[in-house]
Amino acid sequence: MKNRGSKRQVQGTITSDKMDKTVVVLVERIVKHKLYKKYVKRHAKFAAHDEANECKVGDKVIITESRPLSKMKRYRVSKIVEKAV
């Protein structure tokens, strides 16, 4: 059981910053295939809230789960780990 108040945090790369106060974050993870036992990359895109519009394409960020902010946004940008060059 998950502790009350603990929110999911994932790290990903920004793929789009064209919207106002919203960025699209690509999160990659590696999973083991059940039958072939080979590691496979899986990815998901999340729309995240960026209040200050400070994130740019290519930045590595940590996003945190939050209450629904719009139809698509369920995450907030909590920290910029690495700026794009």
C-alpha positions in Angstrom: 0.0 0.0 0.0 1.2 3.5 -0.9 1.8 6.0 1.9 -0.7 8.8 2.1 0.8 11.9 0.6 3.6 10.2 -1.4 3.4 11.2 -5.0 4.9 9.4 -8.0 8.1 11.1 -9.4 9.6 10.3 -12.7 12.5 11.7 -14.7 12.3 12.5 -18.4 13.3 14.8 -21.3 11.2 17.7 -22.6 10.1 17.1 -26.2 7.8 20.1 -26.7 7.4 23.6 -25.0 5.1 25.2 -27.5 2.2 25.6 -25.1 1.8 28.3 -22.5 2.8 27.0 -19.0 2.8 23.4 -20.3 5.6 21.1 -21.5 5.5 17.5 -22.9 7.9 15.2 -21.1 9.1 11.9 -22.6 9.7 9.3 -19.9 11.6 6.1 -20.9 11.9 2.9 -18.8 13.4 -0.5 -19.3 11.3 -3.6 -18.7 12.2 -7.3 -19.0 10.2 -9.2 -21.6 8.2 -12.0 -20.0 8.8 -14.7 -22.6 12.2 -13.8 -24.1 13.8 -12.3 -20.9 15.3 -9.5 -23.0 15.2 -5.9 -21.8 13.0 -3.6 -23.9 12.6 0.2 -23.8 9.1 1.5 -23.2 8.2 5.2 -23.3 5.3 7.4 -22.3 4.6 11.1 -22.9 3.1 13.2 -20.1 1.9 16.8 -20.2 3.3 18.7 -17.2 2.6 22.1 -15.8 5.6 24.6 -16.0 4.4 27.7 -14.1 7.4 29.9 -15.0 7.8 28.8 -18.6 11.5 28.1 -17.9 11.9 24.6 -19.4 13.2 24.3 -23.0 13.3 21.3 -25.4 16.0 18.9 -24.4 16.0 19.7 -20.7 16.0 16.7 -18.3 13.4 17.3 -15.6 11.7 15.5 -12.7 7.9 15.7 -12.7 5.7 15.0 -9.8 2.1 13.7 -9.8 -0.5 16.2 -8.8 -4.3 16.8 -8.9 -5.8 17.2 -12.4 -4.9 20.7 -13.7 -6.6 20.3 -17.1 -7.9 17.6 -19.4 -4.3 16.3 -20.1 -2.2 17.7 -17.2 -1.7 15.4 -14.2 2.0 16.3 -13.4 4.0 19.4 -12.4 7.6 20.1 -13.2 9.3 19.9 -9.8 13.0 20.3 -10.7 15.2 20.8 -13.8 18.0 18.3 -13.5 20.1 19.3 -16.5 19.7 22.2 -19.0 19.9 21.5 -22.8 23.0 22.7 -24.5 
